[in-house]
Amino acid sequence: MSPADAAPAVDYASGVETLRWILLGVTILIGLALLVLILVGWRRRVRKHGGLPELPVVPELVDVAGFPGKYVATTVAGDPYDRIAASGLAFRGNALVRVHPTGVLIERTGERDVWIPRDEIVGVDRATWTIDRVVEEDGLQLIRWRLGGREVDTYLRMDSPRELDAALKGLEVDHA
């Protein structure tokens, strides 16, 4: 058999290279579509809770001891899946919780402080889970309070939960 009679060589390398570019393009398009969906969902959530007023103004307080921990989330009362994304309550992070006779101050790293006036507190309880956090039984502190007449639940994960429990009980919350 002469070389002229042999089957022509197939260049598979160019076909593989083309397939790689196509797969890269499809992956980028899927990634962009997911980012758009995330953005649309987040904006919808912000609009849903957009009727909430701004957080109460933090009053001048005498410095009281703080309890370190994490701010986990604020949700619609009784619905731990419905995170409130408006009014500066969207993101979790490190926090220092100060219990004062006139209310509870949550100082959050990188975010606005949250002041919960004593007369707006509906109750204090413990929880095991919320929107993106599951912990041991009763591992979260839950403060139910009114924000603009609407009840919300704020979840905290404290370094020393018993100490915060004692301080919150000392607050003697009125259940008006």
Secondary structure, 3 states (H helix, E strand, C coil): CCHHHCCCCCCHHHHHHHHHHHHHHHHHHHHHHHHHHHHHHHHHHHHHCCCCCCCCCCCCCCCCCEEEEEEEEEEECCCCCCECCCCCCCCCEEEEEEEECCEEEEEECCCCCEEEEHHHEEEEEEECEECCEECCCCCEEEEEEEECCEEEEEEEEECCHHHHHHHHHHCCCCCC
